[in-house]
Amino acid sequence: MKAIKIIIALFAVGLLLGAVFMGCESDYSSCTDFNNRTHNDCFVSVGDSMIALSSSSCENIVVYLSEMIDQHWDDYSVSGDRIDDIIDQYHQSEGQHPSTSTVLLDGGGNDILQGCTDLPNLCPTEVAYAESRAVDLVNEMYADGVEDIVWFGYYNLECGGSYAKYNETVDYALDIVLPTLDSMGVYTVDLRLPFRDGNINNPVNCAYVSSDGLHPSAAGSYLMAEEVYDVMVANSIVPDPVDCDDDDDDDDDDSGCGG
């Protein structure tokens, strides 16, 4: 079976689509462009509202990553889904895209937000269950021939709203889960520092967070995509950015399946 490259995001946890990225002027500026991109079975996303909530506006991590790598992502994410539901999404995607090379995934946040009744005691039962099922899923992906796994975590909930009470649980969960994934050979991306504009002493930049205090804004989704993209490039999951003026290079890989 073709090796699968997987990008995983944990915990459900104004930039324009026509913006300049990495010095290359984009010709990608609308949902129509996204939907008309070639479906090559390389890229699939599963998850919850961190991906799905803003998909109708095309201001989400899947659309931005599609622009950055110039390939379509087939999205299976469903708002409100818990980790077990997301595992089912993965099974569905594998059935329809057996040659997938990259999967974007987030999951586990709704297990806490919907199921935790143990505040302010950090929801250890829900965190442990989400971690256990995430490990099960990673092992299943490895068994399927997974080559690269990149897991990006959540950011702190410091921008108001009813979800702020889970902020300490976010830290608690990520401090447990990310080292576990590191030990499994997963590339992890912690969003807590980027959402503070790179300075741990800064507060969370609430321009990256929507008015509900939980989900990313368009700017936040773009920042998430940039962080994931950087990891993809650094680990040869996708090729290094090319010189935009080098249009005559006959050696470009047009397969769209990355490294």
Short mmCIF file of the C-alpha atoms (twelve columns), coordinates in Angstrom:
data_MODEL
# 
_entry.id   MODEL 
# 
loop_
_atom_site.group_PDB 
_atom_site.id 
_atom_site.type_symbol 
_atom_site.label_atom_id 
_atom_site.label_alt_id 
_atom_site.label_comp_id 
_atom_site.label_asym_id 
_atom_site.label_seq_id 
_atom_site.Cartn_x 
_atom_site.Cartn_y 
_atom_site.Cartn_z 
_atom_site.pdbx_PDB_model_num 
ATOM 1   C CA . MET A 1   0.000   0.000  0.000   1 
ATOM 2   C CA . LYS A 2   1.305   3.409  -0.845  1 
ATOM 3   C CA . ALA A 3   2.855   5.140  2.160   1 
ATOM 4   C CA . ILE A 4   0.560   7.669  3.742   1 
ATOM 5   C CA . LYS A 5   1.832   10.949 5.057   1 
ATOM 6   C CA . ILE A 6   -0.310  12.302 7.837   1 
ATOM 7   C CA . ILE A 7   -0.645  15.664 9.457   1 
ATOM 8   C CA . ILE A 8   -2.533  15.459 12.727  1 
ATOM 9   C CA . ALA A 9   -3.965  18.290 14.756  1 
ATOM 10  C CA . LEU A 10  -5.259  17.824 18.305  1 
ATOM 11  C CA . PHE A 11  -8.061  19.531 20.184  1 
ATOM 12  C CA . ALA A 12  -10.940 21.275 18.605  1 
ATOM 13  C CA . VAL A 13  -9.152  22.992 18.771  1 
ATOM 14  C CA . GLY A 14  -7.409  39.584 7.702   1 
ATOM 15  C CA . LEU A 15  -5.495  37.482 5.330   1 
ATOM 16  C CA . LEU A 16  -6.778  36.973 1.804   1 
ATOM 17  C CA . LEU A 17  -6.600  33.845 -0.327  1 
ATOM 18  C CA . GLY A 18  -5.069  35.992 -3.031  1 
ATOM 19  C CA . ALA A 19  -2.204  37.062 -0.781  1 
ATOM 20  C CA . VAL A 20  1.482   36.756 -1.573  1 
ATOM 21  C CA . PHE A 21  2.973   33.618 0.026   1 
ATOM 22  C CA . MET A 22  6.661   32.781 0.256   1 
ATOM 23  C CA . GLY A 23  7.350   35.453 -2.359  1 
ATOM 24  C CA . CYS A 24  5.073   33.799 -4.929  1 
ATOM 25  C CA . GLU A 25  2.023   35.670 -6.163  1 
ATOM 26  C CA . SER A 26  -0.979  33.383 -5.811  1 
ATOM 27  C CA . ASP A 27  -3.619  32.944 -8.493  1 
ATOM 28  C CA . TYR A 28  -5.840  31.181 -5.942  1 
ATOM 29  C CA . SER A 29  -8.545  33.487 -4.660  1 
ATOM 30  C CA . SER A 30  -11.920 31.805 -4.277  1 
ATOM 31  C CA . CYS A 31  -13.862 28.726 -3.236  1 
ATOM 32  C CA . THR A 32  -14.357 27.979 -6.932  1 
ATOM 33  C CA . ASP A 33  -10.593 27.756 -7.393  1 
ATOM 34  C CA . PHE A 34  -10.393 25.370 -4.431  1 
ATOM 35  C CA . ASN A 35  -13.211 23.133 -5.649  1 
ATOM 36  C CA . ASN A 36  -11.861 23.054 -9.210  1 
ATOM 37  C CA . ARG A 37  -8.381  21.913 -8.223  1 
ATOM 38  C CA . THR A 38  -7.395  18.459 -9.402  1 
ATOM 39  C CA . HIS A 39  -8.430  15.641 -7.068  1 
ATOM 40  C CA . ASN A 40  -5.353  13.414 -7.114  1 
ATOM 41  C CA . ASP A 41  -6.077  11.346 -3.956  1 
ATOM 42  C CA . CYS A 42  -2.917  12.734 -2.361  1 
ATOM 43  C CA . PHE A 43  -4.402  14.953 0.325   1 
ATOM 44  C CA . VAL A 44  -7.295  14.220 2.716   1 
ATOM 45  C CA . SER A 45  -8.466  15.984 5.882   1 
ATOM 46  C CA . VAL A 46  -10.520 14.604 8.780   1 
ATOM 47  C CA . GLY A 47  -11.440 16.274 12.042  1 
ATOM 48  C CA . ASP A 48  -13.907 18.559 13.740  1 
ATOM 49  C CA . SER A 49  -14.898 22.217 13.701  1 
ATOM 50  C CA . MET A 50  -11.308 23.442 13.771  1 
ATOM 51  C CA . ILE A 51  -11.448 22.537 10.073  1 
ATOM 52  C CA . ALA A 52  -15.133 22.232 9.266   1 
ATOM 53  C CA . LEU A 53  -16.714 25.247 10.977  1 
ATOM 54  C CA . SER A 54  -15.545 27.886 8.503   1 
ATOM 55  C CA . SER A 55  -15.338 25.761 5.362   1 
ATOM 56  C CA . SER A 56  -18.260 27.564 3.715   1 
ATOM 57  C CA . SER A 57  -16.241 30.787 3.687   1 
ATOM 58  C CA . CYS A 58  -13.060 29.074 2.499   1 
ATOM 59  C CA . GLU A 59  -11.188 30.643 5.398   1 
ATOM 60  C CA . ASN A 60  -9.817  27.486 6.986   1 
ATOM 61  C CA . ILE A 61  -6.577  25.559 7.279   1 
ATOM 62  C CA . VAL A 62  -7.479  23.087 4.515   1 
ATOM 63  C CA . VAL A 63  -8.066  25.793 1.926   1 
ATOM 64  C CA . TYR A 64  -4.951  27.724 2.929   1 
ATOM 65  C CA . LEU A 65  -2.763  24.615 2.828   1 
ATOM 66  C CA . SER A 66  -4.265  23.750 -0.539  1 
ATOM 67  C CA . GLU A 67  -3.077  27.111 -1.774  1 
ATOM 68  C CA . MET A 68  0.376   26.725 -0.281  1 
ATOM 69  C CA . ILE A 69  1.039   23.336 -1.839  1 
ATOM 70  C CA . ASP A 70  -1.095  23.980 -4.951  1 
ATOM 71  C CA . GLN A 71  -3.141  20.807 -4.514  1 
ATOM 72  C CA . HIS A 72  -6.744  19.990 -3.527  1 
ATOM 73  C CA . TRP A 73  -7.581  18.461 -0.140  1 
ATOM 74  C CA . ASP A 74  -10.594 16.136 0.117   1 
ATOM 75  C CA . ASP A 75  -12.204 17.070 3.425   1 
ATOM 76  C CA . TYR A 76  -14.091 14.635 5.682   1 
ATOM 77  C CA . SER A 77  -14.151 16.812 8.818   1 
ATOM 78  C CA . VAL A 78  -17.432 17.246 10.729  1 
ATOM 79  C CA . SER A 79  -18.082 19.933 13.320  1 
ATOM 80  C CA . GLY A 80  -18.694 18.487 16.783  1 
ATOM 81  C CA . ASP A 81  -17.132 15.081 16.153  1 
ATOM 82  C CA . ARG A 82  -15.231 13.367 18.951  1 
ATOM 83  C CA . ILE A 83  -12.096 11.276 18.551  1 
ATOM 84  C CA . ASP A 84  -13.993 8.026  17.895  1 
ATOM 85  C CA . ASP A 85  -16.034 9.762  15.179  1 
ATOM 86  C CA . ILE A 86  -12.831 11.091 13.623  1 
ATOM 87  C CA . ILE A 87  -11.389 7.585  13.535  1 
ATOM 88  C CA . ASP A 88  -14.502 6.632  11.547  1 
ATOM 89  C CA . GLN A 89  -13.827 9.580  9.214   1 
ATOM 90  C CA . TYR A 90  -10.334 8.201  8.639   1 
ATOM 91  C CA . HIS A 91  -11.768 4.783  7.784   1 
ATOM 92  C CA . GLN A 92  -14.165 6.413  5.316   1 
ATOM 93  C CA . SER A 93  -11.371 8.402  3.694   1 
ATOM 94  C CA . GLU A 94  -9.201  5.307  3.362   1 
ATOM 95  C CA . GLY A 95  -12.032 3.453  1.691   1 
ATOM 96  C CA . GLN A 96  -12.459 6.212  -0.894  1 
ATOM 97  C CA . HIS A 97  -8.814  7.301  -1.199  1 
ATOM 98  C CA . PRO A 98  -6.611  4.236  -0.652  1 
ATOM 99  C CA . SER A 99  -3.635  5.966  -2.257  1 
ATOM 100 C CA . THR A 100 -3.778  9.042  -0.025  1 
ATOM 101 C CA . SER A 101 -0.341  10.462 0.721   1 
ATOM 102 C CA . THR A 102 -1.207  13.161 3.281   1 
ATOM 103 C CA . VAL A 103 -3.994  13.390 5.842   1 
ATOM 104 C CA . LEU A 104 -4.763  16.523 7.848   1 
ATOM 105 C CA . LEU A 105 -6.387  15.641 11.161  1 
ATOM 106 C CA . ASP A 106 -7.498  17.297 14.372  1 
ATOM 107 C CA . GLY A 107 -9.404  15.590 17.134  1 
ATOM 108 C CA . GLY A 108 -9.960  15.095 20.846  1 
ATOM 109 C CA . GLY A 109 -11.117 18.554 21.850  1 
ATOM 110 C CA . ASN A 110 -14.792 17.718 21.756  1 
ATOM 111 C CA . ASP A 111 -14.213 14.770 24.078  1 
ATOM 112 C CA . ILE A 112 -13.251 17.394 26.664  1 
ATOM 113 C CA . LEU A 113 -15.615 20.223 25.724  1 
ATOM 114 C CA . GLN A 114 -18.647 17.939 25.486  1 
ATOM 115 C CA . GLY A 115 -17.752 15.364 28.115  1 
ATOM 116 C CA . CYS A 116 -15.756 16.961 30.932  1 
ATOM 117 C CA . THR A 117 -17.578 17.453 34.230  1 
ATOM 118 C CA . ASP A 118 -14.451 17.474 36.379  1 
ATOM 119 C CA . LEU A 119 -13.456 21.157 36.188  1 
ATOM 120 C CA . PRO A 120 -11.379 22.655 37.697  1 
ATOM 121 C CA . ASN A 121 -9.583  19.301 38.047  1 
ATOM 122 C CA . LEU A 122 -8.231  19.333 34.443  1 
ATOM 123 C CA . CYS A 123 -10.490 16.536 33.124  1 
ATOM 124 C CA . PRO A 124 -7.906  13.742 33.497  1 
ATOM 125 C CA . THR A 125 -10.338 10.999 32.470  1 
ATOM 126 C CA . GLU A 126 -11.305 12.682 29.202  1 
ATOM 127 C CA . VAL A 127 -7.707  13.636 28.431  1 
ATOM 128 C CA . ALA A 128 -6.514  10.085 29.058  1 
ATOM 129 C CA . TYR A 129 -9.218  8.657  26.789  1 
ATOM 130 C CA . ALA A 130 -8.480  11.096 23.967  1 
ATOM 131 C CA . GLU A 131 -4.761  10.344 24.274  1 
ATOM 132 C CA . SER A 132 -5.354  6.591  24.257  1 
ATOM 133 C CA . ARG A 133 -7.562  6.686  21.167  1 
ATOM 134 C CA . ALA A 134 -5.172  9.049  19.409  1 
ATOM 135 C CA . VAL A 135 -2.365  6.555  20.044  1 
ATOM 136 C CA . ASP A 136 -4.594  3.777  18.674  1 
ATOM 137 C CA . LEU A 137 -5.203  5.818  15.538  1 
ATOM 138 C CA . VAL A 138 -1.523  6.633  15.040  1 
ATOM 139 C CA . ASN A 139 -0.656  2.942  15.376  1 
ATOM 140 C CA . GLU A 140 -3.368  2.073  12.866  1 
ATOM 141 C CA . MET A 141 -1.972  4.620  10.429  1 
ATOM 142 C CA . TYR A 142 1.522   3.189  10.846  1 
ATOM 143 C CA . ALA A 143 0.082   -0.259 10.154  1 
ATOM 144 C CA . ASP A 144 -1.454  1.170  6.977   1 
ATOM 145 C CA . GLY A 145 2.013   2.210  5.801   1 
ATOM 146 C CA . VAL A 146 2.205   5.699  7.255   1 
ATOM 147 C CA . GLU A 147 5.466   7.448  6.473   1 
ATOM 148 C CA . ASP A 148 5.198   10.922 8.047   1 
ATOM 149 C CA . ILE A 149 2.923   12.100 10.858  1 
ATOM 150 C CA . VAL A 150 2.779   15.747 11.925  1 
ATOM 151 C CA . TRP A 151 0.589   16.622 14.899  1 
ATOM 152 C CA . PHE A 152 -0.247  20.225 15.687  1 
ATOM 153 C CA . GLY A 153 -1.737  21.019 19.049  1 
ATOM 154 C CA . TYR A 154 -4.145  23.692 20.193  1 
ATOM 155 C CA . TYR A 155 -3.571  27.217 21.458  1 
ATOM 156 C CA . ASN A 156 -4.469  28.699 24.837  1 
ATOM 157 C CA . LEU A 157 -8.057  29.820 25.402  1 
ATOM 158 C CA . GLU A 158 -7.445  33.336 26.701  1 
ATOM 159 C CA . CYS A 159 -9.754  35.413 24.491  1 
ATOM 160 C CA . GLY A 160 -12.951 35.253 26.518  1 
ATOM 161 C CA . GLY A 161 -16.142 33.341 25.939  1 
ATOM 162 C CA . SER A 162 -17.474 30.292 27.737  1 
ATOM 163 C CA . TYR A 163 -14.491 28.127 26.774  1 
ATOM 164 C CA . ALA A 164 -11.894 30.104 28.767  1 
ATOM 165 C CA . LYS A 165 -12.495 27.788 31.735  1 
ATOM 166 C CA . TYR A 166 -10.765 25.008 29.758  1 
ATOM 167 C CA . ASN A 167 -7.517  26.945 29.314  1 
ATOM 168 C CA . GLU A 168 -5.582  25.100 32.039  1 
ATOM 169 C CA . THR A 169 -6.873  21.805 30.672  1 
ATOM 170 C CA . VAL A 170 -5.417  22.676 27.252  1 
ATOM 171 C CA . ASP A 171 -1.963  23.071 28.811  1 
ATOM 172 C CA . TYR A 172 -2.404  19.916 30.872  1 
ATOM 173 C CA . ALA A 173 -3.513  17.868 27.875  1 
ATOM 174 C CA . LEU A 174 -0.845  19.090 25.463  1 
ATOM 175 C CA . ASP A 175 1.917   18.615 28.029  1 
ATOM 176 C CA . ILE A 176 0.865   14.953 28.197  1 
ATOM 177 C CA . VAL A 177 -0.088  14.209 24.610  1 
ATOM 178 C CA . LEU A 178 2.673   15.935 22.636  1 
ATOM 179 C CA . PRO A 179 5.549   14.081 24.382  1 
ATOM 180 C CA . THR A 180 3.645   10.814 23.854  1 
ATOM 181 C CA . LEU A 181 3.416   11.524 20.133  1 
ATOM 182 C CA . ASP A 182 7.070   12.612 20.004  1 
ATOM 183 C CA . SER A 183 8.019   9.232  21.450  1 
ATOM 184 C CA . MET A 184 6.117   7.560  18.588  1 
ATOM 185 C CA . GLY A 185 8.150   9.381  15.950  1 
ATOM 186 C CA . VAL A 186 5.439   11.953 15.227  1 
ATOM 187 C CA . TYR A 187 6.435   15.483 14.237  1 
ATOM 188 C CA . THR A 188 4.593   17.751 16.675  1 
ATOM 189 C CA . VAL A 189 3.676   21.422 16.248  1 
ATOM 190 C CA . ASP A 190 2.674   23.337 19.378  1 
ATOM 191 C CA . LEU A 191 0.513   26.358 18.501  1 
ATOM 192 C CA . ARG A 192 0.656   27.953 21.926  1 
ATOM 193 C CA . LEU A 193 3.763   30.010 21.126  1 
ATOM 194 C CA . PRO A 194 2.796   31.072 17.569  1 
ATOM 195 C CA . PHE A 195 -0.550  32.357 18.841  1 
ATOM 196 C CA . ARG A 196 1.471   34.560 21.224  1 
ATOM 197 C CA . ASP A 197 3.378   35.980 18.241  1 
ATOM 198 C CA . GLY A 198 6.479   34.014 19.155  1 
ATOM 199 C CA . ASN A 199 6.950   35.398 22.680  1 
ATOM 200 C CA . ILE A 200 5.852   33.216 25.581  1 
ATOM 201 C CA . ASN A 201 5.442   36.341 27.733  1 
ATOM 202 C CA . ASN A 202 2.851   37.818 25.356  1 
ATOM 203 C CA . PRO A 203 -0.871  37.200 25.781  1 
ATOM 204 C CA . VAL A 204 -2.617  35.240 23.059  1 
ATOM 205 C CA . ASN A 205 -3.154  37.501 20.044  1 
ATOM 206 C CA . CYS A 206 -6.952  37.479 19.876  1 
ATOM 207 C CA . ALA A 207 -6.882  38.555 16.238  1 
ATOM 208 C CA . TYR A 208 -6.148  34.869 15.615  1 
ATOM 209 C CA . VAL A 209 -9.283  33.735 17.483  1 
ATOM 210 C CA . SER A 210 -12.937 34.132 16.515  1 
ATOM 211 C CA . SER A 211 -15.453 35.939 18.694  1 
ATOM 212 C CA . ASP A 212 -16.525 32.715 20.434  1 
ATOM 213 C CA . GLY A 213 -13.079 32.475 22.052  1 
ATOM 214 C CA . LEU A 214 -12.497 28.938 20.772  1 
ATOM 215 C CA . HIS A 215 -12.214 28.611 17.017  1 
ATOM 216 C CA . PRO A 216 -9.539  30.252 14.882  1 
ATOM 217 C CA . SER A 217 -10.323 33.334 12.861  1 
ATOM 218 C CA . ALA A 218 -9.296  33.489 9.205   1 
ATOM 219 C CA . ALA A 219 -5.956  34.924 10.342  1 
ATOM 220 C CA . GLY A 220 -5.603  32.158 12.923  1 
ATOM 221 C CA . SER A 221 -6.354  29.449 10.365  1 
ATOM 222 C CA . TYR A 222 -3.746  30.944 8.051   1 
ATOM 223 C CA . LEU A 223 -1.184  30.992 10.869  1 
ATOM 224 C CA . MET A 224 -1.972  27.349 11.616  1 
ATOM 225 C CA . ALA A 225 -1.507  26.485 7.946   1 
ATOM 226 C CA . GLU A 226 1.835   28.309 7.863   1 
ATOM 227 C CA . GLU A 227 3.098   26.417 10.921  1 
ATOM 228 C CA . VAL A 228 2.068   23.070 9.432   1 
ATOM 229 C CA . TYR A 229 3.464   23.976 6.019   1 
ATOM 230 C CA . ASP A 230 6.835   24.866 7.540   1 
ATOM 231 C CA . VAL A 231 7.001   21.446 9.202   1 
ATOM 232 C CA . MET A 232 5.980   19.747 5.959   1 
ATOM 233 C CA . VAL A 233 8.801   21.483 4.089   1 
ATOM 234 C CA . ALA A 234 11.387  20.985 6.842   1 
ATOM 235 C CA . ASN A 235 10.712  17.250 6.882   1 
ATOM 236 C CA . SER A 236 10.444  16.826 3.085   1 
ATOM 237 C CA . ILE A 237 6.760   15.996 3.210   1 
ATOM 238 C CA . VAL A 238 6.367   18.553 0.436   1 
ATOM 239 C CA . PRO A 239 9.217   19.982 -1.666  1 
ATOM 240 C CA . ASP A 240 10.991  23.205 -0.785  1 
ATOM 241 C CA . PRO A 241 9.320   26.287 -2.286  1 
ATOM 242 C CA . VAL A 242 10.504  26.904 -5.832  1 
ATOM 243 C CA . ASP A 243 11.585  30.160 -7.414  1 
ATOM 244 C CA . CYS A 244 8.414   31.656 -8.847  1 
ATOM 245 C CA . ASP A 245 10.285  33.038 -11.828 1 
ATOM 246 C CA . ASP A 246 11.653  29.643 -12.804 1 
ATOM 247 C CA . ASP A 247 8.797   28.713 -15.105 1 
ATOM 248 C CA . ASP A 248 10.987  26.797 -17.538 1 
ATOM 249 C CA . ASP A 249 12.087  24.074 -15.171 1 
ATOM 250 C CA . ASP A 250 11.237  20.806 -16.918 1 
ATOM 251 C CA . ASP A 251 12.213  18.766 -13.885 1 
ATOM 252 C CA . ASP A 252 9.297   19.847 -11.675 1 
ATOM 253 C CA . ASP A 253 7.420   16.984 -10.057 1 
ATOM 254 C CA . ASP A 254 3.795   17.383 -11.169 1 
ATOM 255 C CA . SER A 255 2.492   14.404 -9.199  1 
ATOM 256 C CA . GLY A 256 1.365   16.671 -6.330  1 
ATOM 257 C CA . CYS A 257 2.075   13.982 -3.715  1 
ATOM 258 C CA . GLY A 258 4.909   15.830 -2.029  1 
ATOM 259 C CA . GLY A 259 8.296   14.433 -1.125  1 
# 
